């Protein structure tokens, strides 16, 4: 992993910490020094012969394949590791060398997605599995085993360990996903195309930054071909069509709790753009399963001078759009 990418990941985690309420969590676990070491970590280049290994911290962010070992030096009662991959990848997690006491209240739980401030990504509405099936509990006899595979490019692990010298090893492997759905972007700038081939499913692309989003192409099975000029705004009203794209803004990660900013339910080849001054900006593709739907877009971080001025009583004064 390059120095630039390590720095980008570090800034991404710090952004999550300050925006999504993890800063207190970092302080409570005294893990800030470990997070800053992400910048100076000397990771070797990945190769077929090299397997990356390093200690796992009580609060950690992982973005590479490898083996990560946690050994408690004291009771650690509220720990979590956030794992993120590229948009076109899913994540395989496996536990080994587990030495914990489940009867004493220790636990290790893997989750298909992320949980931040009690909100879950992907939301219940956008994930194909019921919530209880998204958890894999090492201490539960009903669990299928000490392995888990995510449905999207993010996953996480929660753990609590009371006794010093207890711990475990977490193996992280990233696998190719031909049809990415429900993506958390690592970067505030980039471009992406979401495709949903004949599946009744909702897919979100989440950017935890205030950004300008430009829709460059939209193909919906039910749509009538049309063009959208940059000046034309399209407001809500497409939910009854069954196939549409919506832009959302909010200060959490659960798309069902975010503010609907605009809907588009017809094809376009042109440019539709909007600045979203929110902690989280989302492009969400809703599909009925009857068609092949596709949306392409670009996004970039808003500069401070570009952030829309907050209007009174506008989305509780934390987020504004234009």
Steps between C-alpha positions, in 0.01 A plus 500: 500500500646837398574780746236712328235231543596444864466874557164499321376213717621677811309814406196287418502346848554836667207633295287210624618564853406865507185482287347174616578513871807276518728765653364426847539130428865552410562693821320240712723226361822702497558387142585831337874426491431179314289680243769756431749222439305413184694783337842365590424130464758349266292256301674287241363479150249221455626195312405139459769398749440763765230483767456822694487475879467759774339544843132591515408803710195541721371757252636439152450551128608226260527537124733222394508121497692340782512357850422733790559374854352653813644423845347683796746672733213596732120465492366634171122532526399694187712430193425510128686469172360652181599319180469665161584377149480645151148562364520189279598267786337314790675392819563155646573482875626197692588460869780272620711442811208625708571514873206666675259406779145525369358396839669802662341745261762506226370508144602543137235596246541559128251722317408520133528878462585786734334630817555865593313674782242222493432543128578222258639503149351357288159574648240229561319611183811473283651174629379164373540323835295557816695677773550194723665311212753777447668424835736208554553439872802287589356418843159395368443130442257595223774674302608312185867540591775751545473637148301778338471646152369848434245592236678829418838670537472561877484272802590527866580301811402576860675339795521511879779329693539512878822308570853612406683280248170382350438569131457370148620534141282647227567405138380751241465413131348718230308333217378633165135604477371518139191706592590734788204617705499716814842658494679720750746726318848536646558821310313834473572511126447253219253343261294183498236304310239290679329227299206291619418213258143375545508494880246648740755680711602844623864608473661801666833671441589688819753785519568622855591850388317809369531463124375608161342206318468500122282236339649440157285211378182330615329204335173374649288229340169684534637838410427716201816640347556857599776750563560699813674834484725605789252772596199272528424359845305178551323471834336207675213311340646186341451245776191352337686410181695213657819590313669828584805673642490722805754732658507503879671712763539464875731477799480121550557186293149348496349600165146444629555785748651744250341800330377436141640779286408403144349213300553409135279241334578550132811431295738782432813554299635832606582658829309533824693636793438601858711618793418321824645664810443202730715268707383217274397526133339200329406389149235228534377279215159337556415210269179301451683199358331527161781684322873558479552837668820702493615832642839668446618796704798708607556661838745745653556655841347843550739775596417704807390797292264274301309365796141624470396745765281340764146630503292521813310180581669325206563136590573593862771740384759227438458453129400710201482442127496698180 
